[in-house]
């Protein structure tokens, strides 16, 4: 089957273990107000077959060493779970690990479960700490993300959770504590990482002619991010 690739980064500083390639798959059902990649929302980009994509990834295998590999990101990569599942078989034959970087806001169908099960690790966005904020700032509820987190716990999959911290919305210790309370019972969670809101993707909204809900908002200051990360680390002790 065909997959739709927005972009490919070789040996990029992407999330996950070791040195990695990143495949950004196009298409996303969410509309996060802070999204810096609105150009990935619609399915499009380069149409490719699993064989071709894995062949391209395999060129970088000498750099991956024991922990590295490829990270499927997006957009929302699990919207193309069937395609990733086909790639996964080929990657396994080639001895290459893959990670999934997801919002988790997808139905846990057979393909999604298989892709999560066989991943080396999963990076899961916990965008907000309650359903109301999820609906307000992403356009979808929190339910599917929590179902995905519960599923990752049930299969014992190493998971890193990430939250974007946005000035004026969730940039306080009281807010961050709400996330840590949600996460702390999950033994699959090996890392909780806060990312600072930034404005580097603003130009894409203008280029696409798409309304930017956070136009005019400032980037999060580094010292605020550092303080909140220390606060979260102390709460979770992971
Ligand atoms: S899930 Fe990611 S790609 Fe999709 S809208 Fe949110 S930030 Fe953008």
Boltz pocket constraint, residues with backbone or C-beta under 6 A from the ligand:
constraints:
  - pocket:
      binder: B
      contacts: [[A, 28], [A, 29], [A, 30], [A, 31], [A, 32], [A, 34], [A, 35], [A, 36], [A, 37], [A, 38], [A, 40], [A, 74], [A, 75], [A, 76], [A, 103]]
      max_distance: 6.0
